[in-house]
Amino acid sequence: MSDRHVIETAGLWKRYDEVEALRGLDLQVPSGSIFGFLGKNGAGKTTTIKVLLGMARPSRGEARVFGRAPSGSDGVDVRRRTAFVSDEKDLYDYMTVAEMIAFTRSFYPRWRADLEQQYLRKFDLQPGRNIKELSRGMRTKLAMLLALCRGAELLMLDEPTSGLDPAMAEEMLQALVGHVAAQESTVFFSSHQLSEVEQIADHIAIIDRGQTVVSGALDDLRGQYRRIQLVFEGNAPEIKVHAPGTHRVRRQGRVLTVLSSSGGDAVLEELRGYRPASFEVSPVSLKDIFLDSVKTED
């Protein structure tokens, strides 16, 4: 496996009794990237994170973090170099903010006191506040502070902006971008907020039913996909497009819309044969790519 990738999986399978949570997952997370990990509920995102953290062993296949197996004796080094923030943002309610920070700091020799002070101010966290009194958004900020300050090379985040209002979410996203740039770390995060992923991620993977269905640099993926919209004089014809890279074909009245991942040239050439009154080729969003990639039926 390559030194250029912080995380790599090859043919990763995980079975729980009769349920196959992962079915040959292949994943490559480049060093220094902000990597968005996307999929519907039940697609296998949580299981993947558990395997990468050594919390679950794969049924077969291979997983490497920093070139090491996350379970077994190498798992200690993987977890030492990795900071994980779960969706639940687990904290001890009987502590104050300062006590939670001091408790966490004691486990990490590479703790960054300078970043601790910086994020206390940036996130408006009051050291004397009891954690049980914090709002969900402030608990998220505290959990992120604990992750950002421990000197980790890899941040693994599950729904990092959950519980945050739009202003807080924007603040958190910018903190992540700034942290990666300043500390030369890697961020691997799962999220249902596609607009947030599109805002900060430079690489993504979309998984569905335990398999990777789309993966790569986000700019490259957006460059490959095109939406082609054709308008006809009468109702749009019922057609099947044969050109490679054709995805969704939708008819609505006089309008036919085609989603293509091959740049659109071959598709457009074929569609011109149906003599539309007009056509338009436009780029697509991450939401379009996501909805096209995940299955919507059993």
VOBA-1610 file (N, C-alpha, C; in pm, whole numbers, padded with zeros to 5 digits, always signed):
BEGIN
Met+00083-00120+00000Met+00000+00000+00000Met+00087+00125+00000Ser+00038+00233-00059Ser+00118+00351-00087Ser+00140+00438+00036Asp+00263+00499+00044Asp+00292+00595+00151Asp+00217+00726+00130Arg+00164+00748+00011Arg+00094+00873-00019Arg-00046+00875+00042His-00092+00761+00091His-00227+00752+00144His-00224+00723+00294Val-00294+00806+00370Val-00305+00785+00514Val-00394+00665+00544Ile-00501+00651+00467Ile-00595+00539+00484Ile-00605+00465+00351Glu-00600+00332+00359Glu-00626+00248+00242Glu-00699+00122+00285Thr-00798+00086+00207Thr-00862-00044+00225Thr-00867-00113+00089Ala-00859-00245+00091Ala-00864-00323-00032Ala-00951-00447-00008Gly-01061-00455-00083Gly-01150-00570-00072Gly-01200-00594+00069Leu-01236-00486+00138Leu-01272-00495+00280Leu-01416-00545+00297Trp-01430-00655+00371Trp-01561-00712+00401Trp-01580-00717+00552Lys-01703-00691+00596Lys-01738-00707+00736Lys-01879-00762+00743Arg-01889-00876+00811Arg-02018-00943+00824Arg-02057-00951+00971Tyr-02180-00912+01001Tyr-02240-00930+01133Tyr-02352-01031+01120Asp-02329-01153+01166Asp-02428-01260+01152Asp-02470-01271+01004Glu-02594-01237+00974Glu-02643-01250+00837Glu-02633-01120+00757Val-02582-01015+00821Val-02576-00884+00756Val-02434-00856+00707Glu-02422-00823+00580Glu-02292-00783+00524Glu-02286-00631+00523Ala-02217-00576+00622Ala-02209-00430+00633Ala-02112-00372+00531Leu-02005-00444+00501Leu-01909-00404+00398Leu-01893-00519+00302Arg-01886-00485+00172Arg-01881-00590+00070Arg-01773-00558-00034Gly-01648-00565+00010Gly-01537-00541-00081Gly-01502-00394-00097Leu-01503-00320+00013Leu-01480-00175+00009Leu-01335-00143-00025Asp-01316-00060-00127Asp-01184-00008-00164Asp-01183+00143-00138Leu-01079+00189-00070Leu-01075+00328-00027Leu-00930+00375-00023Gln-00906+00497-00070Gln-00773+00559-00062Gln-00791+00705-00021Val-00731+00740+00092Val-00739+00876+00145Val-00601+00939+00137Pro-00581+01037+00048Pro-00448+01097+00032Pro-00404+01173+00157Ser-00277+01169+00184Ser-00220+01245+00296Ser-00241+01394+00273Gly-00283+01465+00378Gly-00303+01608+00370Gly-00435+01652+00310Ser-00524+01557+00282Ser-00652+01591+00220Ser-00759+01616+00325Ile-00867+01682+00281Ile-00992+01686+00356Ile-01087+01597+00279Phe-01115+01481+00336Phe-01180+01372+00263Phe-01322+01352+00315Gly-01421+01374+00229Gly-01560+01355+00264Gly-01604+01213+00236Phe-01661+01149+00337Phe-01703+01009+00329Phe-01855+01006+00333Leu-01917+00970+00220Leu-02061+00990+00203Leu-02133+00859+00177Gly-02257+00855+00217Gly-02343+00739+00191Gly-02472+00753+00269Lys-02573+00681+00225Lys-02701+00681+00297Lys-02683+00612+00431Asn-02781+00629+00519Asn-02783+00552+00643Asn-02780+00403+00610Gly-02694+00328+00678Gly-02683+00186+00654Gly-02591+00148+00540Ala-02524+00246+00480Ala-02436+00216+00366Ala-02306+00149+00408Gly-02268+00164+00537Gly-02144+00105+00585Gly-02042+00204+00637Lys-02082+00331+00650Lys-01986+00433+00694Lys-01938+00407+00837Thr-02031+00384+00929Thr-01993+00363+01069Thr-01907+00238+01084Thr-01943+00131+01014Thr-01863+00008+01020Thr-01722+00034+00968Thr-01709+00110+00861Thr-01576+00143+00808Thr-01493+00215+00911Ile-01552+00315+00977Ile-01479+00391+01079Ile-01437+00299+01193Lys-01524+00209+01235Lys-01490+00117+01343Lys-01372+00028+01304Val-01370-00020+01180Val-01258-00102+01135Val-01130-00020+01132Leu-01137+00103+01084Leu-01018+00188+01074Leu-00963+00225+01210Leu-01048+00227+01312Leu-01004+00260+01448Leu-00968+00135+01528Gly-00981+00018+01467Gly-00950-00106+01539Gly-01060-00149+01634Met-01179-00090+01623Met-01291-00127+01709Met-01365-00248+01656Ala-01340-00285+01532Ala-01399-00404+01470Ala-01296-00463+01376Arg-01295-00595+01367Arg-01203-00664+01277Arg-01276-00702+01149Pro-01212-00680+01035Pro-01277-00717+00909Pro-01291-00867+00896Ser-01396-00910+00826Ser-01415-01052+00799Ser-01312-01101+00698Arg-01281-01017+00602Arg-01170-01042+00511Arg-01134-00912+00441Gly-01025-00914+00366Gly-00975-00793+00304Gly-00873-00726+00395Glu-00831-00608+00357Glu-00721-00541+00425Glu-00754-00394+00451Ala-00714-00345+00567Ala-00725-00203+00601Ala-00592-00157+00657Arg-00548-00039+00615Arg-00423+00018+00665Arg-00445+00166+00697Val-00393+00209+00812Val-00391+00349+00851Val-00246+00381+00885Phe-00189+00481+00818Phe-00045+00508+00828Phe+00037+00384+00789Gly-00018+00305+00701Gly+00051+00185+00657Gly+00048+00070+00755Arg-00028+00083+00862Arg-00034-00019+00967Arg-00175-00075+00980Ala-00184-00198+01027Ala-00315-00256+01056Ala-00372-00190+01180Pro-00496-00141+01176Pro-00552-00069+01291Pro-00585-00158+01410Ser-00590-00288+01391Ser-00612-00378+01504Ser-00482-00450+01536Gly-00478-00515+01651Gly-00356-00585+01691Gly-00253-00489+01749Ser-00126-00531+01747Ser-00021-00452+01813Ser+00003-00318+01745Asp-00019-00310+01612Asp+00000-00183+01542Asp-00110-00083+01572Gly-00221-00131+01625Gly-00334-00043+01650Gly-00306+00065+01752Val-00214+00038+01845Val-00179+00138+01946Val-00119+00261+01879Asp-00028+00238+01783Asp+00034+00351+01712Asp-00068+00425+01627Val-00159+00352+01564Val-00263+00416+01482Val-00349+00508+01568Arg-00393+00459+01684Arg-00480+00540+01769Arg-00404+00656+01834Arg-00275+00640+01857Arg-00194+00750+01912Arg-00186+00866+01813Arg-00187+00835+01686Arg-00171+00936+01582Arg-00304+00985+01525Thr-00414+00933+01579Thr-00548+00963+01526Thr-00637+01021+01634Ala-00713+01124+01599Ala-00815+01180+01689Ala-00952+01151+01628Phe-01041+01096+01708Phe-01175+01060+01660Phe-01280+01135+01739Val-01375+01192+01667Val-01491+01256+01730Val-01616+01187+01676Ser-01688+01122+01766Ser-01808+01049+01725Ser-01927+01144+01712Asp-02031+01094+01651Asp-02153+01173+01637Asp-02215+01206+01772Glu-02192+01118+01872Glu-02250+01142+02005Glu-02173+01247+02085Lys-02048+01278+02041Lys-01964+01377+02111Lys-01955+01342+02260Asp-01907+01220+02289Asp-01902+01169+02426Asp-01814+01256+02516Leu-01873+01304+02624Leu-01804+01386+02724Leu-01853+01346+02862Tyr-01776+01381+02964Tyr-01815+01350+03102Tyr-01893+01467+03161Asp-02021+01445+03186Asp-02108+01553+03230Asp-02072+01607+03368Tyr-02006+01527+03451Tyr-01976+01573+03587Tyr-01854+01664+03592Met-01787+01684+03478Met-01669+01770+03474Met-01705+01909+03425Thr-01614+02003+03451Thr-01621+02133+03387Thr-01544+02126+03255Val-01555+02231+03176Val-01480+02237+03050Val-01330+02224+03078Ala-01281+02298+03178Ala-01138+02295+03210Ala-01096+02157+03258Glu-01179+02092+03337Glu-01144+01958+03387Glu-01143+01856+03274Met-01236+01868+03181Met-01238+01776+03066Met-01113+01794+02981Ile-01071+01918+02961Ile-00950+01944+02884Ile-00827+01889+02956Ala-00818+01915+03087Ala-00702+01867+03164Ala-00696+01715+03165Phe-00812+01651+03179Phe-00818+01505+03180Phe-00769+01449+03046Thr-00817+01507+02937Thr-00777+01460+02804Thr-00630+01489+02778Arg-00586+01607+02816Arg-00447+01647+02795Arg-00349+01548+02856Ser-00386+01488+02968Ser-00294+01400+03041Ser-00259+01273+02962Phe-00339+01239+02861Phe-00314+01118+02784Phe-00229+01143+02659Tyr-00204+01269+02626Tyr-00140+01300+02498Tyr-00015+01385+02517Pro+00103+01325+02507Pro+00228+01400+02525Pro+00248+01512+02423Arg+00182+01498+02307Arg+00200+01600+02201Arg+00089+01707+02207Trp+00022+01715+02320Trp-00087+01814+02335Trp-00036+01954+02306Arg-00116+02031+02231Arg-00080+02167+02191Arg-00151+02268+02279Ala-00078+02319+02379Ala-00136+02417+02471Ala-00171+02547+02398Asp-00091+02581+02296Asp-00119+02703+02220Asp-00252+02692+02145Leu-00277+02575+02086Leu-00404+02555+02017Leu-00520+02549+02116Glu-00495+02494+02234Glu-00599+02490+02337Glu-00650+02630+02367Gln-00560+02723+02390Gln-00599+02860+02420Gln-00666+02925+02299Gln-00613+02895+02181Gln-00670+02953+02059Gln-00814+02910+02039Tyr-00843+02779+02057Tyr-00977+02730+02032Tyr-01074+02759+02147Leu-01022+02775+02269Leu-01109+02821+02377Leu-01168+02957+02341Arg-01082+03045+02289Arg-01130+03178+02250Arg-01218+03171+02126Lys-01171+03098+02025Lys-01242+03093+01898Lys-01381+03032+01913Phe-01392+02929+01996Phe-01519+02860+02013Phe-01601+02916+02130Asp-01549+03021+02195Asp-01620+03087+02305Asp-01657+02988+02415Leu-01561+02902+02451Leu-01582+02803+02557Leu-01532+02859+02690Gln-01616+02857+02790Gln-01580+02909+02921Gln-01530+02794+03009Pro-01404+02800+03053Pro-01344+02687+03127Pro-01424+02645+03250Gly-01491+02737+03317Gly-01561+02703+03440Gly-01700+02645+03420Arg-01750+02641+03299Arg-01885+02589+03274Arg-01890+02439+03296Asn-01999+02392+03356Asn-02021+02248+03368Asn-02065+02192+03233Ile-02010+02078+03197Ile-02041+02019+03067Ile-02189+01987+03056Lys-02251+01943+03166Lys-02393+01908+03160Lys-02481+02029+03128Glu-02427+02150+03145Glu-02503+02271+03116Glu-02483+02320+02973Leu-02392+02257+02899Leu-02362+02304+02764Leu-02471+02261+02666Ser-02498+02347+02569Ser-02588+02311+02461Ser-02522+02205+02373Arg-02600+02144+02286Arg-02543+02043+02198Arg-02434+02104+02109Gly-02459+02225+02064Gly-02359+02291+01980Gly-02229+02317+02054Met-02237+02361+02179Met-02116+02387+02257Met-02045+02257+02293Arg-02120+02149+02313Arg-02057+02019+02336Arg-01978+01976+02212Thr-02035+02003+02095Thr-01964+01971+01971Thr-01835+02050+01962Lys-01841+02178+01998Lys-01720+02261+01994Lys-01613+02209+02089Leu-01654+02168+02208Leu-01558+02116+02305Leu-01497+01985+02254Ala-01578+01898+02199Ala-01527+01772+02145Ala-01427+01798+02033Met-01454+01899+01951Met-01362+01933+01844Met-01232+01991+01899Leu-01241+02074+02001Leu-01120+02127+02064Leu-01031+02013+02114Leu-01091+01916+02181Leu-01014+01803+02235Leu-00944+01726+02122Ala-01008+01719+02006Ala-00948+01649+01893Ala-00838+01731+01827Leu-00861+01859+01811Leu-00768+01944+01738Leu-00638+01971+01815Cys-00644+01959+01947Cys-00529+01997+02028Cys-00435+01882+02064Arg-00471+01760+02032Arg-00392+01647+02082Arg-00272+01613+01993Gly-00248+01692+01889Gly-00132+01669+01805Gly-00147+01553+01710Ala-00270+01520+01675Ala-00296+01406+01588Ala-00265+01440+01443Glu-00219+01339+01370Glu-00192+01355+01228Glu-00316+01329+01144Leu-00412+01256+01199Leu-00535+01223+01129Leu-00653+01254+01219Leu-00748+01330+01167Leu-00874+01359+01236Leu-00984+01279+01168Met-01049+01192+01245Met-01163+01116+01193Met-01289+01168+01263Leu-01379+01222+01186Leu-01493+01294+01241Leu-01623+01237+01185Asp-01717+01208+01274Asp-01847+01157+01236Asp-01950+01268+01257Glu-02001+01323+01147Glu-02098+01433+01152Glu-02045+01548+01239Pro-01935+01612+01199Pro-01870+01711+01285Pro-01952+01836+01314Thr-02050+01869+01230Thr-02128+01992+01254Thr-02267+01963+01311Ser-02292+01839+01353Ser-02425+01809+01408Ser-02449+01892+01534Gly-02568+01948+01545Gly-02603+02030+01661Gly-02561+02175+01650Leu-02499+02212+01540Leu-02454+02350+01524Leu-02550+02429+01436Asp-02575+02554+01473Asp-02653+02640+01385Asp-02565+02680+01266Pro-02621+02741+01162Pro-02541+02771+01042Pro-02416+02853+01070Ala-02424+02950+01161Ala-02307+03032+01192Ala-02199+02949+01260Met-02241+02865+01358Met-02145+02778+01426Met-02084+02676+01330Ala-02167+02621+01240Ala-02119+02523+01144Ala-02013+02584+01054Glu-02038+02705+01008Glu-01939+02774+00924Glu-01810+02796+00999Glu-01820+02833+01124Glu-01702+02854+01209Glu-01622+02724+01223Met-01693+02613+01242Met-01627+02484+01257Met-01558+02443+01128Leu-01625+02461+01015Leu-01566+02423+00887Leu-01440+02502+00858Gln-01444+02631+00886Gln-01326+02713+00862Gln-01212+02674+00956Ala-01247+02635+01078Ala-01144+02588+01173Ala-01076+02463+01120Leu-01153+02372+01061Leu-01095+02250+01006Leu-01003+02281+00889Val-01048+02368+00799Val-00966+02404+00684Val-00835+02469+00731Gly-00845+02562+00826Gly-00726+02629+00877Gly-00633+02533+00949His-00690+02436+01021His-00609+02341+01095His-00529+02253+00999Val-00593+02204+00894Val-00524+02119+00797Val-00409+02196+00732Ala-00436+02322+00695Ala-00333+02402+00629Ala-00216+02431+00722Ala-00245+02460+00849Ala-00139+02499+00942Ala-00063+02381+01000Gln-00133+02271+01024Gln-00073+02157+01095Gln-00037+02041+01002Glu-00067+02054+00874Glu-00035+01949+00776Glu-00093+01814+00818Ser-00217+01817+00861Ser-00286+01694+00903Ser-00385+01654+00794Thr-00452+01542+00817Thr-00552+01489+00724Thr-00685+01479+00797Val-00793+01515+00729Val-00927+01505+00787Val-01008+01404+00705Phe-01064+01307+00775Phe-01154+01208+00714Phe-01287+01221+00787Phe-01390+01270+00718Phe-01515+01295+00790Phe-01637+01246+00712Ser-01729+01188+00787Ser-01857+01148+00729Ser-01959+01256+00760Ser-02049+01278+00666Ser-02148+01384+00685Ser-02265+01360+00592His-02384+01402+00637His-02501+01405+00552His-02523+01543+00491Gln-02440+01640+00533Gln-02455+01776+00484Gln-02371+01793+00357Leu-02432+01763+00242Leu-02356+01763+00117Leu-02300+01901+00083Ser-02372+02006+00118Ser-02323+02140+00089Ser-02196+02170+00167Glu-02186+02118+00290Glu-02067+02138+00370Glu-01949+02058+00315Val-01978+01935+00272Val-01872+01854+00210Val-01821+01924+00085Glu-01911+01974+00004Glu-01873+02042-00120Glu-01793+02168-00090Gln-01819+02230+00024Gln-01751+02355+00059Gln-01605+02332+00097Ile-01574+02225+00170Ile-01437+02212+00224Ile-01360+02090+00175Ala-01428+01987+00125Ala-01356+01864+00088Ala-01284+01881-00045Asp-01164+01822-00055Asp-01097+01818-00185Asp-01103+01679-00248His-01133+01576-00165His-01154+01440-00214His-01279+01384-00147Ile-01346+01293-00217Ile-01464+01229-00159Ile-01467+01082-00197Ala-01544+01006-00120Ala-01585+00872-00161Ala-01733+00858-00126Ile-01809+00804-00217Ile-01949+00773-00193Ile-01960+00621-00188Ile-02015+00569-00077Ile-02032+00425-00068Ile-02181+00392-00064Asp-02212+00275-00115Asp-02350+00228-00116Asp-02349+00077-00097Arg-02425+00032+00005Arg-02434-00111+00034Arg-02297-00175+00050Gly-02210-00104+00123Gly-02082-00161+00160Gly-01975-00158+00053Gln-02000-00086-00057Gln-01902-00077-00165Gln-01881+00067-00205Thr-01760+00098-00251Thr-01732+00231-00304Thr-01789+00241-00445Val-01874+00342-00468Val-01932+00358-00601Val-01876+00479-00674Val-01827+00577-00601Val-01761+00694-00661Val-01648+00734-00568Ser-01532+00766-00624Ser-01421+00811-00541Ser-01325+00893-00626Gly-01268+00997-00566Gly-01169+01076-00638Gly-01165+01219-00590Ala-01082+01299-00658Ala-01075+01442-00629Ala-01207+01507-00669Leu-01263+01589-00582Leu-01396+01645-00605Leu-01400+01729-00732Asp-01296+01810-00756Asp-01294+01893-00877Asp-01294+01807-01003Asp-01221+01694-00999Asp-01217+01605-01115Asp-01354+01543-01139Leu-01420+01502-01032Leu-01552+01441-01047Leu-01653+01541-01102Arg-01648+01663-01051Arg-01742+01764-01102Arg-01711+01797-01248Gly-01583+01786-01285Gly-01547+01811-01425Gly-01593+01701-01519Gln-01607+01580-01469Gln-01650+01467-01551Gln-01800+01468-01576Tyr-01877+01507-01475Tyr-02022+01498-01485Tyr-02081+01622-01554Arg-02182+01600-01633Arg-02255+01708-01699Arg-02404+01675-01700Arg-02485+01781-01691Arg-02629+01767-01711Arg-02662+01822-01849Ile-02729+01740-01930Ile-02769+01781-02064Ile-02921+01791-02067Gln-02970+01909-02096Gln-03115+01932-02098Gln-03158+01967-02240Leu-03251+01888-02293Leu-03302+01909-02427Leu-03449+01946-02422Val-03487+02043-02505Val-03625+02087-02514Val-03675+02056-02655Phe-03792+01991-02664Phe-03849+01950-02793Phe-03972+02034-02824Glu-04011+02034-02952Glu-04130+02109-02993Glu-04255+02051-02929Gly-04262+01918-02924Gly-04372+01850-02855Gly-04319+01777-02734Asn-04391+01675-02688Asn-04344+01598-02574Asn-04210+01532-02604Ala-04124+01526-02504Ala-03994+01462-02520Ala-04012+01314-02552Pro-03931+01261-02644Pro-03947+01119-02681Pro-03899+01026-02570Glu-03955+00905-02570Glu-03907+00801-02479Glu-03789+00733-02547Ile-03669+00755-02494Ile-03550+00703-02559Ile-03461+00635-02456Lys-03371+00551-02506Lys-03266+00491-02425Lys-03133+00534-02485Val-03053+00605-02407Val-02925+00655-02456Val-02821+00545-02441His-02749+00517-02550His-02651+00407-02550His-02508+00454-02529Ala-02482+00582-02537Ala-02345+00633-02523Ala-02290+00600-02384Pro-02161+00564-02373Pro-02103+00531-02242Pro-02106+00651-02148Gly-02118+00622-02020Gly-02120+00728-01920Gly-02256+00788-01897Thr-02360+00731-01960Thr-02496+00783-01942Thr-02553+00732-01810His-02613+00822-01735His-02673+00785-01608His-02824+00812-01616Arg-02876+00898-01533Arg-03020+00921-01532Arg-03070+00982-01664Val-03184+00934-01709Val-03256+00996-01820Val-03398+01023-01771Arg-03438+01149-01771Arg-03569+01186-01718Arg-03648+01266-01821Arg-03778+01236-01831Arg-03868+01307-01921Arg-03970+01383-01839Gln-03993+01507-01875Gln-04100+01585-01811Gln-04155+01680-01916Gly-04269+01641-01972Gly-04329+01724-02076Gly-04238+01732-02197Arg-04202+01853-02234Arg-04118+01876-02352Arg-03969+01862-02322Val-03935+01840-02194Val-03795+01845-02153Val-03741+01705-02125Leu-03623+01677-02178Leu-03550+01554-02151Leu-03417+01592-02085Thr-03389+01534-01968Thr-03266+01565-01894Thr-03183+01439-01879Val-03057+01449-01914Val-02965+01336-01908Val-02846+01374-01822Leu-02806+01284-01732Leu-02685+01303-01652Leu-02577+01212-01707Ser-02461+01272-01738Ser-02353+01197-01800Ser-02225+01217-01719Ser-02142+01112-01712Ser-02014+01122-01641Ser-01896+01111-01737Ser-01919+01123-01867Ser-01811+01111-01964Ser-01780+01243-02033Gly-01820+01353-01970Gly-01798+01482-02032Gly-01913+01526-02119Gly-01995+01432-02164Gly-02118+01466-02234Gly-02108+01469-02385Asp-01989+01465-02446Asp-01977+01481-02591Asp-02045+01367-02667Ala-02014+01242-02630Ala-02073+01129-02701Ala-02224+01124-02679Val-02266+01155-02557Val-02409+01156-02526Val-02480+01263-02610Leu-02420+01381-02614Leu-02481+01491-02687Leu-02490+01461-02836Glu-02387+01398-02890Glu-02388+01363-03031Glu-02503+01267-03063Glu-02525+01172-02973Glu-02636+01078-02993Glu-02771+01149-02981Leu-02783+01239-02882Leu-02911+01305-02859Leu-02947+01403-02970Arg-02847+01458-03038Arg-02877+01550-03148Arg-02957+01481-03258Gly-02941+01349-03267Gly-03015+01275-03370Gly-03165+01279-03350Tyr-03210+01316-03230Tyr-03353+01325-03203Tyr-03409+01464-03234Arg-03322+01553-03284Arg-03360+01686-03332Arg-03437+01769-03228Pro-03375+01796-03114Pro-03441+01883-03015Pro-03446+02027-03064Ala-03541+02102-03015Ala-03550+02243-03050Ala-03433+02322-02992Ser-03388+02281-02872Ser-03272+02346-02810Ser-03212+02250-02708Phe-03088+02279-02670Phe-03026+02198-02566Phe-02930+02285-02487Glu-02901+02241-02367Glu-02809+02314-02278Glu-02726+02213-02200Val-02597+02236-02192Val-02505+02152-02115Val-02456+02234-01995Ser-02470+02179-01875Ser-02432+02253-01755Ser-02362+02160-01656Pro-02278+02216-01568Pro-02213+02135-01464Pro-02313+02091-01360Val-02272+01995-01277Val-02361+01942-01175Val-02300+01965-01038Ser-02383+01948-00935Ser-02340+01962-00797Ser-02305+01827-00738Leu-02243+01828-00621Leu-02216+01703-00551Leu-02347+01630-00520Lys-02452+01704-00492Lys-02583+01641-00465Lys-02629+01559-00584Asp-02612+01611-00705Asp-02650+01537-00825Asp-02571+01407-00836Ile-02440+01416-00813Ile-02355+01297-00822Ile-02395+01195-00716Phe-02421+01245-00594Phe-02459+01155-00484Phe-02590+01083-00515Leu-02692+01157-00554Leu-02822+01097-00579Leu-02817+00998-00694Asp-02731+01025-00790Asp-02719+00933-00903Asp-02644+00806-00861Ser-02558+00814-00761Ser-02469+00703-00727Ser-02531+00603-00632Val-02620+00647-00544Val-02674+00556-00443Val-02802+00492-00494Lys-02821+00367-00462Lys-02939+00294-00506Lys-03059+00338-00423Thr-03173+00347-00487Thr-03294+00389-00418Thr-03396+00278-00408Glu-03358+00158-00451Glu-03451+00045-00442Glu-03373-00080-00406Asp-03440-00175-00348Asp-03378-00302-00309Asp-03356-00391-00431
//
